Amino acid sequence: MRMEVDATRLDDPVLAQEVADFVQDCYGPARAKLFMTRPALSEEQRNDVSWIGSQYFLNTPGFYDTYHSSTPRISWPYDDTRDAGLALVDSGGGYPTCRQWWSDAGSGLRARLLQEVDPGLLTRIGQWASFLSQDEANDSVIRAVVSPRQQKMNQGAVYADYGGQIEKTLPNVAARGAGSLGLTLGSLGVFPAMDVLRQALPMALSLLKMALVICIPLVLLVGTYELKALVTVSVVQFALFFVDFWFQLARWLDSTILDALYGAGFGADRPHANFDPLIGLNNAFGDMLLNFVMTAMFIVLPSFWVMALAFAGVRVGNFLGVLNDATSGAKSAGGKGADFAIRNVSTK
């Protein structure tokens, strides 16, 4: 379902242009009026008014029942009462109100947008998102299809990357599919191993701090209390204790970055609430790749910190290598748990 929704496009250029006209003639003015009147909206309503098929604009007097198409539409014949004062063209097309333009059965923009989506996909999504009615599920699909992000070359993804060519070729698509499969299989072993590593890092770091404190008097004594030795030992101690900050930063990013992208709920605070029933699953590949990157940050950030000190002329040494060696046994053992489970499942 994720892949099918992500691949759905408005192939009809006339329909795509009509969506743009609807935004200009209906959604734009309605949104501007909403900002000027500043009504008290609930969290659900704030999320609803963020797309062109808003139920609030459709059902609240003064919005879609007031504004109309600025150009004649053949699907709606000229109406002397509704279109009084507007030009009568040779085609006989009228100027439907925004509510008619969106909601009318058969000729309405919503109905024609639904025709661009595979009916089987709509049915499966309605069955999966059982907490929504079929109409609400359909609106969510339309919301994804007409989203400006969905019409760009990145296919609605929230992650910027340099994978493949701009106009993806068949080899690019095959490579992306193979990469997705590899990430999925690799995560079964990598994630448990890295989780154990992250649990072991504070323990090993505490022991290294103890060793440094014990070594300081002896190092200064051997260095005959030279100023250079004193400064170096001080910087090394500061660097080692500051590694805790990088661990906490990596932990905070890992815990909050997906919520920052999608939010914790269905409200208007979700920057990418373009497809509510799937809750961001149309970017599942990027999410999984991000988990790999964030896991590596527990080693990369402290390593970069030590490199930055080396740029300043202070050689801290390879204590991060010692830290990695101290936790490598736990990491290796943690990764074997997934292999053991997979072997048992396959044999049974």
QUIVEN-V642092 format. One record per helix or strand of 3 or more residues. SS is the DSSP state (@ for helix, = for strand). FROM is the first residue (numbers start at 1). TO is the last residue. If there is no record, write none. Layout:
ss->SS from->FROM to->TO
ss->SS from->FROM to->TO
This chain:
ss->@ from->2 to->7
ss->@ from->13 to->37
ss->@ from->43 to->48
ss->@ from->55 to->59
ss->= from->73 to->77
ss->@ from->98 to->103
ss->@ from->109 to->114
ss->@ from->119 to->128
ss->@ from->134 to->145
ss->@ from->148 to->151
ss->@ from->170 to->222
ss->@ from->227 to->262
ss->@ from->276 to->278
ss->@ from->281 to->311
ss->@ from->319 to->347
